[in-house]
Amino acid sequence: MKKSSNYSRISKVMAVATLLAMVACESPTTNESNLEAEPTSQLPEPLVEPVLTQAERDALSPESIYQSFKDGNQRFVNNELTVRSHSNRVRETATGQFPKAVVISCLDSRVPVEDVLDRGLGDIFVGRVAGNFVNTDLLGSMEFACKVAGAKVILILGHKHCGAVQSAIDDVQLGNITAMLANIKPAVEMTTSSEGADRAASNADFVYEVAKNNVRYNMDLIRERSPILKEMEDNREIKIVGGYYDITDGLIQFIE
C-alpha cells in the first residue's frame, strides 16, 4: 500500500509539471502573436533635430530667437510639440553646449519651461525661483549665460495663480519664505490699477496685475544691476523680454 501511494504522488507531480511546461511554451507564442498584430504605423518616428553648433547659434539674431519662442509656445498650445530624439540630443550635448537663451521662471511645477516654449535639450539655460525674481546669484548666472556662453535672449517668465505673488500680497511671514517674498514686494507696491479695490490675494485682477508688474520690475532690475547685460542690450547683442504664462490654456503673453 505504501509503494502504491508513492507512485500515485509521483504521477500527480509529473502531471502538474507537464501542464506547467505546456503553459510556459504557449505563453511566448501568444504574446509574440499579439505584438505582431500591434499596428506599428501609428507610432511616430522621433525627429532627429541636431543640437545647434556654436557657429549656427552665433548666426542667429536675438529677434529670431524671440520669434522662435512665440512660435514654439503656439505649437504647445495647439498640442503640436516637436517630437525629438532625446537620446540623440543627450549624446550630442555631452561634450558641450551652445544655448541660445536664458529663462528665469517660477518654481511652479505647472510651468515646464522647455515644453511651453517647445525647446529641447541644450537649447536654453533655465533658472527657477519661486516668484521668478532676480537676485545676485541669478544675475551672475545670466551674465555667464550671455557674456560667456553666448545666449542672446533673456526671458523673465511669470505665470497666472502664482503662489509666491499671492503670498507677497498677503504679507505671509514664515521662516526663510519671508525674506524671499521681500523680492516680490516692489511689484505689489507699484501696482496701483486696483486702487479702491481689495489689494489681497483673493482679488484675482489685482494678483494678475502684480504678477505682470513683477515681470516688468525684474526686467528693469537686470538693466539697473548688471552693467554687463545693459551694455549688451544697448549694443543689440541680446534682447531682454518678459512673459506671463496662463496655466489655464498654456498661452504666454509676451512683454517687451
HUDADA-V624995 format. One record per residue. N is the residue number from 1. PSI is psi as a letter, one per 40 degrees, with the letter a starting at -180 (999 if undefined). BURIAL is I if it has 16 or more other C-alpha atoms within 10 Angstrom, else O. Layout:
N_PSI_BURIAL + N_PSI_BURIAL
This chain:
1_d_O + 2_d_O + 3_d_O + 4_d_O + 5_d_O + 6_d_O + 7_d_O + 8_d_O + 9_d_O + 10_d_O + 11_d_O + 12_d_O + 13_d_O + 14_d_O + 15_d_O + 16_d_O + 17_d_O + 18_d_O + 19_d_O + 20_d_O + 21_d_O + 22_d_O + 23_d_O + 24_d_O + 25_d_O + 26_d_O + 27_d_O + 28_d_O + 29_d_O + 30_d_O + 31_d_O + 32_d_O + 33_d_O + 34_d_O + 35_d_O + 36_d_O + 37_e_O + 38_h_O + 39_h_O + 40_e_O + 41_e_O + 42_e_O + 43_h_O + 44_i_O + 45_h_O + 46_h_O + 47_h_O + 48_g_O + 49_h_O + 50_i_O + 51_i_I + 52_h_I + 53_i_O + 54_d_O + 55_d_O + 56_d_O + 57_d_I + 58_d_O + 59_e_O + 60_i_O + 61_i_I + 62_d_I + 63_d_O + 64_d_O + 65_d_I + 66_d_I + 67_d_O + 68_d_O + 69_d_I + 70_d_I + 71_d_O + 72_d_I + 73_d_I + 74_d_I + 75_d_I + 76_d_I + 77_d_I + 78_e_O + 79_f_O + 80_f_O + 81_i_I + 82_h_I + 83_h_O + 84_i_I + 85_g_I + 86_d_O + 87_d_O + 88_d_I + 89_d_I + 90_d_O + 91_d_O + 92_d_I + 93_e_I + 94_d_O + 95_e_O + 96_i_O + 97_i_I + 98_g_I + 99_i_I + 100_e_I + 101_i_I + 102_h_I + 103_h_I + 104_h_I + 105_i_I + 106_i_I + 107_e_I + 108_h_I + 109_e_O + 110_e_O + 111_g_I + 112_g_O + 113_d_I + 114_d_I + 115_d_O + 116_e_I + 117_e_I + 118_f_I + 119_i_I + 120_a_I + 121_h_I + 122_e_I + 123_d_I + 124_i_I + 125_i_I + 126_h_I + 127_h_I + 128_h_I + 129_i_I + 130_h_I + 131_e_I + 132_f_I + 133_i_I + 134_h_I + 135_a_O + 136_d_O + 137_d_O + 138_d_I + 139_d_I + 140_d_O + 141_d_I + 142_d_I + 143_d_I + 144_d_O + 145_d_I + 146_d_I + 147_d_I + 148_d_O + 149_e_I + 150_e_I + 151_i_I + 152_e_I + 153_h_I + 154_h_I + 155_h_I + 156_h_I + 157_h_I + 158_a_I + 159_i_I + 160_i_I + 161_f_I + 162_h_I + 163_d_I + 164_d_I + 165_d_I + 166_d_I + 167_d_I + 168_d_I + 169_d_I + 170_e_O + 171_f_O + 172_h_O + 173_h_O + 174_h_O + 175_b_O + 176_e_O + 177_d_O + 178_d_O + 179_d_O + 180_d_I + 181_d_I + 182_d_O + 183_e_I + 184_e_I + 185_d_I + 186_d_I + 187_d_I + 188_d_I + 189_d_O + 190_e_O + 191_h_I + 192_e_O + 193_e_O + 194_f_O + 195_h_O + 196_d_O + 197_i_O + 198_h_O + 199_g_I + 200_i_I + 201_e_I + 202_e_O + 203_g_O + 204_d_O + 205_d_I + 206_d_I + 207_d_I + 208_d_I + 209_d_I + 210_d_I + 211_d_I + 212_d_I + 213_d_I + 214_d_I + 215_d_I + 216_d_I + 217_d_I + 218_d_I + 219_d_I + 220_d_O + 221_d_O + 222_d_I + 223_d_I + 224_d_O + 225_e_O + 226_g_I + 227_d_O + 228_d_O + 229_d_I + 230_d_I + 231_d_O + 232_d_I + 233_d_I + 234_d_O + 235_e_O + 236_f_O + 237_d_I + 238_i_I + 239_h_I + 240_h_I + 241_i_I + 242_i_I + 243_i_I + 244_h_I + 245_h_I + 246_h_I + 247_e_O + 248_d_O + 249_e_O + 250_e_I + 251_h_I + 252_h_I + 253_h_I + 254_i_I + 255_h_I + 256_999_O
